[in-house]
Amino acid sequence: MTAEPVSELEHRNEIHLVGRVSADPILLTLPSGDSVVTVRLVVERPRPAGGKSRGQPVDTLACAAWVSALRRTLLRWGPGDTVEVNGSLRRRFWRAESIPQSRYEIELSSARRLARSTVKLDGQSAGA
C-alpha cells in the first residue's frame, strides 16, 4: 500500500509544539456537560542569526484537550514540565454577558511529557 502524494494546494491545519507548561492544567465542565482540559504552553522563539532578539522572546499558547485520554494526560502535567503537543488551530466563539467573544487555541490530537520540571513553585528543587 502506497500513500497518495499530497497536492501542493491541499489545505492543512497542523500544529507541532515543544514548550513548557506555564501553570497547572484546568478541567472545565461546560454547560453542555462536555469536559475540556486547558493548559498554556510557553514556547521560546528562535534567536536570530545575529544573537540579538527583538521584541517578545516567547509565545504563550492556549491548548485544549477534548478527548478523555488526552484530558487525563494533561491533568498529570505540572508547571515547568517540558511537553510536546500536536493538534490544529481553532477559533472558539461564545457569549459572555451578551457580548460575543472569541479566541484562538490549539485543539490537541496528541500530547506527551518530555521532562518533568526540576523546580517547585516555591523556588526549591523538586529533589529537595
Backbone bond lengths (Angstrom), bond angles and torsions (degrees), N, CA, C in turn:
res aa  C-N    CA-C-N  psi(-1)  N-CA   C-N-CA  omega(-1)  CA-C   N-CA-C  phi
1 M - - - 1.454 - - 1.533 108.56 -
2 T 1.314 117.46 127.12 1.459 121.62 179.64 1.519 109.55 -113.14
3 A 1.322 114.61 146.28 1.457 119.51 178.87 1.514 109.46 -78.00
4 E 1.321 115.33 143.26 1.462 119.47 177.10 1.518 109.27 -75.08
5 P 1.331 118.14 142.54 1.462 119.87 177.92 1.527 110.22 -66.31
6 V 1.309 115.23 146.66 1.462 121.06 -179.78 1.520 108.79 -88.56
7 S 1.297 115.49 128.08 1.459 120.68 178.47 1.528 109.17 -65.95
8 E 1.327 116.36 144.20 1.460 120.72 177.37 1.525 111.29 -63.19
9 L 1.330 117.00 -21.86 1.455 120.44 -176.81 1.526 113.32 -95.09
10 E 1.325 117.23 -0.61 1.458 120.60 -179.51 1.527 110.00 -68.54
11 H 1.317 116.63 131.29 1.458 120.88 179.33 1.522 109.81 -71.83
12 R 1.329 116.17 145.89 1.461 121.99 179.46 1.515 109.58 -139.04
13 N 1.292 114.61 145.20 1.458 121.73 175.05 1.524 106.09 -139.42
14 E 1.325 115.92 82.32 1.458 122.28 -175.53 1.521 109.62 -127.02
15 I 1.321 115.42 128.71 1.460 121.42 179.82 1.522 108.18 -122.12
16 H 1.321 116.51 134.01 1.469 122.52 174.18 1.523 106.01 -132.30
17 L 1.343 116.89 120.04 1.459 121.31 -178.03 1.518 110.45 -129.52
18 V 1.328 115.76 145.69 1.456 122.82 166.69 1.518 105.09 -127.77
19 G 1.327 116.14 124.13 1.456 120.18 -178.19 1.507 110.62 -162.81
20 R 1.342 115.73 -167.33 1.459 119.32 -179.98 1.521 110.19 -116.24
21 V 1.310 114.45 147.32 1.462 122.06 179.69 1.532 107.94 -73.45
22 S 1.345 117.15 129.67 1.465 119.86 -175.87 1.527 113.61 -87.21
23 A 1.337 118.13 -25.32 1.471 121.82 -178.32 1.525 107.65 -160.08
24 D 1.324 116.24 171.32 1.461 119.37 178.61 1.521 110.77 -58.00
25 P 1.334 117.54 139.68 1.467 120.97 174.44 1.530 110.18 -61.19
26 I 1.335 116.17 154.29 1.471 121.99 -177.20 1.521 109.08 -120.07
27 L 1.333 115.80 127.16 1.461 121.94 175.15 1.515 108.42 -93.76
28 L 1.323 117.08 123.44 1.465 122.67 179.34 1.520 109.46 -118.31
29 T 1.325 116.51 137.77 1.456 121.11 170.69 1.523 106.06 -109.46
30 L 1.316 116.32 120.30 1.465 122.28 -176.07 1.523 110.70 -82.36
31 P 1.337 117.98 161.77 1.464 120.95 177.72 1.529 113.16 -54.87
32 S 1.325 117.15 -26.35 1.467 121.48 178.85 1.527 111.78 -73.49
33 G 1.340 116.76 -13.21 1.456 121.13 -176.06 1.519 112.81 97.23
34 D 1.341 117.30 -12.55 1.463 121.11 177.32 1.523 109.89 -69.45
35 S 1.325 115.78 151.00 1.466 121.37 176.25 1.517 109.67 -114.18
36 V 1.323 115.14 148.03 1.461 121.89 177.10 1.527 107.45 -145.27
37 V 1.320 115.69 143.29 1.463 120.74 172.93 1.513 107.05 -109.89
38 T 1.323 116.15 129.87 1.458 121.20 178.25 1.523 109.34 -114.57
39 V 1.312 114.55 148.22 1.461 121.11 178.12 1.522 107.62 -149.59
40 R 1.318 116.39 149.32 1.463 120.94 176.50 1.520 109.17 -106.98
41 L 1.337 114.92 132.34 1.459 121.25 176.86 1.518 109.60 -108.99
42 V 1.316 115.34 139.08 1.461 121.97 173.80 1.525 106.49 -104.32
43 V 1.329 115.40 120.86 1.463 121.82 -177.39 1.524 107.91 -119.94
44 E 1.344 115.60 123.55 1.471 119.98 178.89 1.517 110.26 -70.92
45 R 1.313 115.88 141.21 1.465 120.87 173.96 1.525 108.63 -83.18
46 P 1.330 117.34 145.37 1.474 118.56 177.96 1.528 110.64 -64.47
47 R 1.328 115.07 144.70 1.469 119.60 177.23 1.525 109.17 -77.81
48 P 1.330 116.38 141.45 1.465 118.81 176.06 1.533 110.47 -65.98
49 A 1.300 115.85 162.12 1.468 121.64 -176.72 1.530 112.29 -55.99
50 G 1.317 118.45 -33.91 1.462 122.26 -178.54 1.518 113.55 -74.22
51 G 1.325 118.10 -11.32 1.459 121.24 178.19 1.513 114.37 91.74
52 K 1.333 118.31 -19.48 1.464 120.45 179.28 1.514 109.05 -94.35
53 S 1.320 115.35 129.58 1.462 117.82 178.10 1.518 109.34 -99.62
54 R 1.303 114.68 143.32 1.461 120.05 177.11 1.512 107.46 -108.99
55 G 1.318 115.95 136.47 1.453 120.10 175.48 1.521 113.08 76.75
56 Q 1.291 114.78 -149.79 1.453 123.97 -173.10 1.538 111.15 -72.03
57 P 1.361 118.25 127.55 1.465 119.96 -178.05 1.534 114.37 -83.80
58 V 1.348 117.20 -11.56 1.469 120.69 -178.74 1.526 110.51 -138.55
59 D 1.331 115.21 161.85 1.459 121.73 169.88 1.522 107.26 -118.11
60 T 1.330 117.26 139.75 1.453 122.62 175.43 1.517 106.75 -110.13
61 L 1.333 116.08 121.68 1.458 121.68 -171.59 1.524 111.02 -123.31
62 A 1.325 116.01 133.56 1.465 121.50 177.43 1.519 109.46 -83.20
63 C 1.337 115.44 134.32 1.467 122.07 178.26 1.518 108.83 -124.61
64 A 1.334 116.97 147.52 1.465 121.74 -179.11 1.521 110.03 -133.79
65 A 1.338 115.20 137.14 1.464 121.55 177.35 1.530 107.86 -117.89
66 W 1.324 116.37 119.45 1.466 122.33 -178.77 1.525 112.29 -101.18
67 V 1.331 117.25 -24.43 1.462 122.39 -177.60 1.535 108.75 -83.14
68 S 1.328 117.10 137.44 1.470 120.73 -172.93 1.530 113.25 -57.20
69 A 1.328 118.60 -41.83 1.471 120.13 179.91 1.527 110.97 -62.78
70 L 1.324 117.44 -40.15 1.469 120.81 178.16 1.525 110.97 -69.13
71 R 1.329 116.83 -37.86 1.478 119.61 177.70 1.527 109.96 -59.10
72 R 1.334 116.72 -44.76 1.473 120.62 179.60 1.530 110.62 -62.40
73 T 1.330 117.11 -41.28 1.467 121.11 178.74 1.524 110.59 -59.88
74 L 1.320 117.39 -50.00 1.460 121.22 -177.52 1.520 112.17 -64.11
75 L 1.329 117.74 -35.89 1.466 120.56 -178.41 1.530 112.05 -66.99
76 R 1.332 118.48 -14.45 1.474 121.74 176.64 1.532 112.01 -88.59
77 W 1.316 117.60 -7.79 1.455 121.09 -179.32 1.520 110.48 -80.31
78 G 1.342 115.23 156.30 1.455 121.01 176.01 1.508 111.12 -133.94
79 P 1.314 116.67 166.03 1.466 120.60 179.57 1.528 110.83 -55.95
80 G 1.323 115.96 134.47 1.448 121.96 178.23 1.515 114.45 91.18
81 D 1.342 118.49 -13.52 1.465 120.40 176.98 1.528 109.55 -62.30
82 T 1.329 116.59 141.44 1.460 121.41 174.09 1.523 107.41 -93.59
83 V 1.327 116.21 127.45 1.463 121.44 -173.59 1.529 110.67 -133.61
84 E 1.329 114.13 162.30 1.462 122.19 175.51 1.518 107.35 -125.30
85 V 1.328 116.60 131.57 1.460 120.98 179.93 1.527 110.28 -133.22
86 N 1.324 114.57 152.87 1.462 122.70 173.11 1.516 107.53 -129.92
87 G 1.320 116.49 146.91 1.457 119.59 178.98 1.509 111.58 177.76
88 S 1.332 114.42 -156.78 1.468 122.50 -178.42 1.519 109.71 -133.06
89 L 1.318 115.87 147.37 1.450 120.97 176.70 1.527 109.17 -76.33
90 R 1.320 116.59 129.88 1.468 122.12 178.95 1.523 109.23 -129.22
91 R 1.322 115.03 151.23 1.466 121.15 171.97 1.508 107.07 -112.95
92 R 1.326 116.68 121.20 1.463 123.13 -179.29 1.524 109.61 -99.89
93 F 1.315 115.13 140.54 1.471 121.87 178.38 1.518 109.22 -120.90
94 W 1.325 117.30 142.17 1.459 122.44 174.65 1.518 108.95 -159.75
95 R 1.329 115.45 170.91 1.463 121.33 177.42 1.521 108.07 -114.28
96 A 1.318 116.31 133.75 1.459 122.78 175.18 1.518 106.83 -130.30
97 E 1.328 115.76 118.52 1.467 121.46 -177.83 1.529 110.70 53.27
98 S 1.317 115.88 44.93 1.470 124.57 177.55 1.528 114.14 66.69
99 I 1.324 116.64 11.98 1.457 120.22 179.93 1.528 108.35 -109.79
100 P 1.345 117.91 122.04 1.469 118.96 177.55 1.532 110.30 -65.25
101 Q 1.323 115.44 137.05 1.457 121.03 179.21 1.518 109.14 -136.19
102 S 1.328 115.42 160.08 1.457 119.91 176.55 1.514 109.08 -153.79
103 R 1.336 115.00 161.86 1.459 121.23 173.27 1.514 108.25 -157.78
104 Y 1.326 115.14 158.67 1.457 121.17 175.47 1.524 108.60 -96.25
105 E 1.335 116.06 144.35 1.451 121.52 174.78 1.525 108.58 -150.91
106 I 1.319 115.27 164.34 1.454 121.28 177.09 1.530 106.94 -95.00
107 E 1.343 116.92 118.10 1.464 120.67 174.84 1.526 106.70 -87.25
108 L 1.330 116.36 115.09 1.455 121.48 -170.81 1.523 113.01 -78.27
109 S 1.327 114.73 141.10 1.459 121.55 172.59 1.526 110.66 -112.14
110 S 1.344 117.30 -21.24 1.459 122.14 174.03 1.521 108.84 -156.25
111 A 1.334 115.36 155.94 1.462 120.10 -177.94 1.518 108.84 -160.51
112 R 1.341 115.29 143.69 1.459 119.30 174.69 1.521 109.88 -154.11
113 R 1.330 114.57 150.53 1.464 120.17 177.12 1.525 107.52 -87.06
114 L 1.329 116.94 131.86 1.460 122.26 177.68 1.522 111.38 -94.41
115 A 1.353 116.82 -35.30 1.465 121.50 -179.55 1.518 109.47 -156.07
116 R 1.324 115.65 140.22 1.471 120.70 174.55 1.522 109.43 -78.18
117 S 1.311 114.94 151.20 1.451 120.19 175.17 1.523 109.32 -66.63
118 T 1.329 116.42 143.44 1.459 120.66 176.14 1.519 111.95 -101.07
119 V 1.336 116.77 3.03 1.457 121.42 -178.61 1.520 109.40 -121.85
120 K 1.338 115.73 130.25 1.453 120.21 175.23 1.522 108.85 -84.18
121 L 1.327 116.00 167.34 1.466 120.51 -178.16 1.529 112.30 -60.86
122 D 1.347 118.58 -29.83 1.464 120.24 -178.22 1.532 112.26 -80.74
123 G 1.369 116.08 2.90 1.450 120.24 176.23 1.512 114.51 92.63
124 Q 1.351 117.22 -7.09 1.459 120.39 178.59 1.515 110.06 -85.95
125 S 1.314 115.57 154.89 1.466 120.86 177.91 1.513 109.75 -65.02
126 A 1.340 116.73 144.09 1.462 121.36 179.93 1.514 110.99 -63.99
127 G 1.316 117.98 -25.45 1.462 121.80 178.93 1.514 113.73 -80.61
128 A 1.338 118.84 -9.63 1.460 122.71 -176.62 1.497 112.79 -78.12
